[in-house]
Amino acid sequence: MKQLFLIRHAKSSWHDTSLADKARPLKATGRRQVVAMAPPLGRLGALQDALFSSDAQRARETIYGLLGCLPDTSTRGALRFDDTLYTFEHKMLRRWLKNVDPALDSLTLIGHEPALTELAEWLTGEAPRTLPTGSLLHIELPVAAWQSLHKRCGKLVHTLSPAEASHALFKRKAPVAPKLEGLSLAERVPAQLTFLYRMIRGLEPGVRKGVDPEFLHQYRVNLRRSRAIAESVLVVAPDPVLAKALKRLKRRAQATSRLRDLEVFAITAEEVLASPASGPLLAFLERLASHEHGILQQALAGRRYRKEMKTWRRRISAKHLRSILDGMDSAAIHDVLAERIDRHDASLAALNDQSPDRDLHELRKQVKRIRYLAELNADEQADLLKQLKTRQTVLGDFQDLTTQLQLLDEFADSVEAHDMDDDVAANLASWRLTLEIRKAERRQDVLALSGLQQALGRHARLAR
């Protein structure tokens, strides 16, 4: 079995028109692409064996940049430049590949378009139409020698683009949020939901790849915000058609919770615990996260998910939603807000040192529901939203600490924990104690909160 990694050079500059094509360097965006792609390429093994690159300046800077980002120089493969690879014709690459040393089982080629995608199409029959700058195609070839390559003999097993590897790069071309100033509620809500829908769909490729955890975070944010806006509408103006579509969306958001918890805790553990203390815990979290990510990948690729997303898109763009919103006014929103604030204040007053964690988590949900409802009239509810932001932060910290302690309990019963030496176990026990102390402090912060009515001057500043 042969492994072939095809990498297109990163984005190059056309600023200096006096330069020959071969002499063009990378632009700033290209250098950012290199930084984003180096870690996943390293993990895939694309930079550790034989490396062959076009001798064009943009290809040179790409491979040098990728290798320069590797933390361990011993993992770098042997690099060679070949002017034959400065070509836009895939037939040239085919001839070149068939002359590669049969002893090489894996090689990486840094080259140019459209030669790379045309070569991949010839080898696999399933290549993408275009390959963005800085992107990867990984092909498996069940042949004993490169000379044995023939049409459609291989399989495309992995693709990755910089915009899928880095949320920061994705944001540069992400959908633009609509301008909502001056719009009526019936105009504003569909515009918000449509934008959030476009963000959800745009984030899906990055979520599926699982390289940058920020994709999953933003995917969840946009799902939950969509749900929150729709729930706020439904609590004021119930509608069974919208409610049915919303139920499916809610289920999708809930299905990502554990994976996000695992990713966040892994980042925290890596920052707080020095190696080797973090080793067993990180291995445990990575194993669980890999399992959860596999489930999520299957769900996102499924027909049911696509159908649900299309249904949601129809519901938020239909005239039916506008008719619901046309029947809502500030007074109706205010009445529901007042009811929810009363419920929140009663829940807060009932808390004490012995209250179970779930009661504090339920209070956080109430705060979020009040916030999302208030955001339907954000300009009028500025004072309330300011109060809610502080409460949500305190309650969110408490929930995060609770989740982290639960994961440490799971870890204690895992295979990875059984192999720890005494020093590592002592470090983890010390950290656990720190988390428990912080959680107790956050509980006291919650108990010290005053009711929202009191904080707002008993509705004096709850806008009508």
HELIX and SHEET records of a PDB file:
HELIX    1   1 ASP A   21  ALA A   23  5                                   3    
HELIX    2   2 ALA A   28  LEU A   44  1                                  17    
HELIX    3   3 GLN A   57  GLY A   68  1                                  12    
HELIX    4   4 THR A   73  THR A   75  5                                   3    
HELIX    5   5 ASP A   83  LEU A   85  5                                   3    
HELIX    6   6 HIS A   90  LEU A   97  1                                   8    
HELIX    7   7 ALA A  115  THR A  124  1                                  10    
HELIX    8   8 TRP A  146  SER A  148  5                                   3    
HELIX    9   9 PRO A  162  ALA A  165  1                                   4    
HELIX   10  10 HIS A  167  LYS A  171  1                                   5    
HELIX   11  11 LEU A  185  LYS A  209  1                                  25    
HELIX   12  12 PRO A  213  VAL A  236  1                                  24    
HELIX   13  13 PRO A  240  GLN A  254  1                                  15    
HELIX   14  14 SER A  257  VAL A  272  1                                  16    
HELIX   15  15 GLY A  279  ALA A  301  1                                  23    
HELIX   16  16 ARG A  303  SER A  317  1                                  15    
HELIX   17  17 LYS A  319  ASP A  326  1                                   8    
HELIX   18  18 SER A  330  ALA A  349  1                                  20    
HELIX   19  19 ASP A  357  ALA A  374  1                                  18    
HELIX   20  20 GLU A  375  ASN A  377  5                                   3    
HELIX   21  21 ALA A  382  ALA A  412  1                                  31    
HELIX   22  22 VAL A  415  HIS A  418  1                                   4    
HELIX   23  23 ASP A  422  LEU A  447  1                                  26    
HELIX   24  24 LEU A  452  ALA A  455  1                                   4    
SHEET    1   A 6 LEU A  79  ASP A  82  0                                        
SHEET    2   A 6 ALA A  50  SER A  54  1                                        
SHEET    3   A 6 SER A 106  GLY A 111  1                                        
SHEET    4   A 6 LYS A   2  ARG A   8  1                                        
SHEET    5   A 6 LEU A 136  LEU A 141 -1                                        
SHEET    6   A 6 LYS A 155  LEU A 160 -1                                        
END                                                                             
